[in-house]
Amino acid sequence: MEKELFSLGDKIRMLREKSGLTQAALARGLGISRSGVNAWEMGLSVPQVQYIVTLAKQFNVSTDYLLGIEETSTVSIKGLSDRQVAAVIELINCLRSGETD
């Protein structure tokens, strides 16, 4: 199976949308203009290092993930019971193995 490659802008857009944020809301949180976020998402510019770090923290991913250095992302298990964590791990393993049942 061929892996999809997403640009930094694509990842910012996907993470922003997954978080339920508008471009304007993300921009306000970062102290920049909405057009700045739009330019990142359109690939017209790239965020400065300080914003890469802030975005990684906000979206709970690594800077390496945002920059395309590694394919892994993190999932916060904060607040989950041991049983729930085990279920999440089992689901991930099922998805990796291609099981559907």
C-alpha positions, 0 to 999 in steps of 0.5 A: 500500500502506497503511503500518502505524503502530506505537506506541512500545510496539509498537516496544519489544516488537518490538525486544525480541522480535527481540533474544530478550530477555524483559521481565525481561531488558530491565528488568534491563539498564535497571535498572528493574522488569519491570512498567515495561517491561510498562507501556511495551509496553502503552502505559500509560506512556512511557519517560523520555528517558534510557531512549529513548536507551538503548533506541535504542543497545541496539537499534541504531535511532534515537530518531527511529525509536522516537518515530515521527518517521521511518520509517527504522531502521539495520542494522549492517553491522559485520563484513560483507565488502564483498560481503555489504554489497552483497548486503544493499543489493541485497536492500533494493532488491528489497524496495522495488521489490516484486520477488520473484525 
